[in-house]
Amino acid sequence: MLELAVVQADALTPHIYVEDPDHLSDERLELSEEEVADWIARLDDWDAEDRETWIETGMAIKHELGDAGLDIFLEFSRRCPDKFSLRVARQQYRSIKNKESRGRLITMRTVMQRPRSRARRVDGRDRGTLR
């Protein structure tokens, strides 16, 4: 069964919901290292297993925290012990440029919407647009 973290909606609104649906903010959310670590901890272990999602998570962490986010990325990477390599994870994080090379800039908004997107797929209800 899918377990979702319980988060107060008021805490999410200023970070995820955008008044203008045509506006996708690329700006950092100015989250602390602790807040970023908390959001990363809410992700499924699958997010660390899937290579593309693992890389995108690193991109979001680095966008928000820069080099200071390395330890958070390493902790996240350890959630897939079958694939974890300290050398590879460090090298991957250091190589992240995150300059819309995949068609869009990956930010913490991307990470923050994952649990909600999964909930939407599970119950079939659309609760609004996340940015």
C-alpha positions in Angstrom: 0.0 0.0 0.0 1.2 3.5 -0.9 2.0 5.6 2.2 2.0 9.3 1.8 3.5 11.9 4.2 1.0 14.1 5.9 1.8 17.8 5.2 -0.3 20.8 6.2 -1.6 22.4 3.0 -0.9 25.9 4.3 2.8 25.0 4.5 2.8 23.9 0.8 0.8 26.6 -0.8 3.4 29.4 -1.0 6.0 26.9 -2.4 3.9 25.0 -4.9 0.8 26.7 -6.0 1.3 29.5 -8.5 -1.4 32.2 -9.1 -0.5 32.6 -12.7 -0.7 29.2 -14.4 1.7 30.4 -17.2 4.4 31.2 -14.7 6.8 28.5 -13.7 9.3 29.9 -11.3 12.9 28.9 -11.6 13.9 30.8 -8.5 15.1 29.0 -5.4 12.6 28.6 -2.6 15.3 29.7 0.0 14.7 26.5 2.0 17.2 25.6 4.7 19.3 22.4 4.5 16.9 20.9 7.2 13.8 21.7 5.1 15.4 20.2 1.9 16.4 17.1 3.9 12.8 16.8 5.2 11.3 17.0 1.7 13.8 14.5 0.4 13.0 12.1 3.3 9.4 12.1 2.1 10.3 10.6 -1.2 9.8 6.9 -2.0 12.8 4.7 -2.1 11.9 4.1 -5.7 13.0 7.7 -6.4 16.6 6.7 -5.5 16.4 3.5 -7.6 15.3 5.1 -10.9 18.3 6.7 -12.4 16.5 9.6 -14.1 14.6 10.4 -11.0 17.7 10.1 -8.9 19.6 12.6 -11.1 16.6 15.0 -11.1 16.5 14.9 -7.3 20.2 15.7 -7.3 19.5 18.6 -9.7 16.8 20.0 -7.4 18.9 19.7 -4.3 21.9 21.4 -6.0 19.6 24.1 -7.4 18.4 24.9 -3.9 21.5 24.4 -1.8 24.5 24.3 -4.2 27.5 22.3 -3.0 26.1 22.4 0.5 23.5 19.9 -0.5 26.0 17.1 -1.2 25.4 15.3 2.1 21.6 15.3 1.6 22.1 13.8 -1.9 24.4 11.1 -0.6 21.9 10.2 2.1 19.1 10.0 -0.5 21.4 7.9 -2.7 22.0 5.4 0.1 18.3 4.5 0.0 19.1 2.3 -2.9 21.9 0.1 -1.4 22.1 -2.2 -4.5 23.2 0.7 -6.7 24.9 3.0 -4.1 28.5 4.0 -4.8 29.9 6.8 -2.8 32.3 7.7 -5.6 29.7 7.7 -8.3 27.2 9.7 -6.2 29.7 12.3 -5.4 30.9 12.5 -9.0 27.3 12.8 -10.2 26.4 15.6 -7.8 29.5 17.5 -8.7 28.8 17.2 -12.4 25.2 18.6 -12.1 24.8 21.9 -14.0 21.0 22.0 -14.2 20.7 24.6 -17.0 17.4 23.4 -18.5 19.4 20.7 -20.4 16.4 18.4 -20.1 13.9 20.9 -21.4 13.1 22.4 -18.0 15.0 23.5 -14.9 14.6 21.0 -12.1 13.9 22.7 -8.8 12.6 21.7 -5.4 9.1 22.3 -6.7 9.7 19.2 -8.8 10.5 17.2 -5.8 7.7 18.7 -3.7 5.1 17.7 -6.2 6.0 14.0 -6.5 4.1 12.7 -3.5 1.0 14.7 -4.5 1.2 13.6 -8.1 1.4 10.0 -6.9 -1.7 10.5 -4.7 -3.5 12.0 -7.6 -2.8 8.9 -9.7 -3.9 6.5 -7.0 -7.3 8.1 -6.3 -7.9 9.5 -9.8 -8.8 12.9 -8.6 -7.2 16.0 -10.0 -6.7 18.6 -7.2 -5.2 21.4 -9.2 -2.1 22.3 -11.0 1.2 22.1 -9.2 4.2 24.2 -10.2 
